[in-house]
Amino acid sequence: MMQGYPLSATLPEESGLGDRFWYWRGASGQSYIHSIYAPDLCPPVAGAVFVIVRKTLGVRTVVALGRFGTDGQRPEGMSAPTASDEVHVHLLTREGEAAERVLGDLAATLGESAAPHVELKVWRKPVQLELLAA
C-alpha cells in the first residue's frame, strides 16, 4: 500500500501549507512532494505524475496513479466526484525517463501490504485575510 504524509509534519500548522502539499513515499524510500487539487480544479500539467486519492475518515487511499499526456491531456474520470476526493500532482519531474522513474517507484508500493497512513488533524477555523485597497 502506498503511504504518504503531510508537509505540515515539518512546518508549523499555522502556515496553512499542510492542506496544500502531500508527500508520497515510493518503494525505494524516496519521498515525492505533490500539490493537492480538487478533482475539478486540477490543472493539466504535461507529463506530470498524478495520484488520484479518496479521503475517508482521515485516511488517504490511492485510487489511481499515472501521468498526464505530453499535451496535458487529463485522464478519463479524473473529474468524477464519485471516483476521488483529491488529485495530487508531482510537479518537479515532468519529462521522459525521470518522470517514469518516479511513477514506477510509486507504483511499486501499491502491491505492498502495509498499514494505511492516518492523518489526524484538529479542525481550526480558517483565517480570512483582509486585503487593503490602494
Secondary structure, DSSP 4 states (H G I P E B T S, - for coil): --EEEEGGGTS-GGG-GGGTEEEEE-TTS-EEEEEEE-GGGPPP-TT-EEEEEEEETTEEEEEEEEE--TT-PPPTTTT-TTT-SEEEEE-S--SHHHHHHHHHHHHHTTTS--PPPB------PPPPPPPPP-
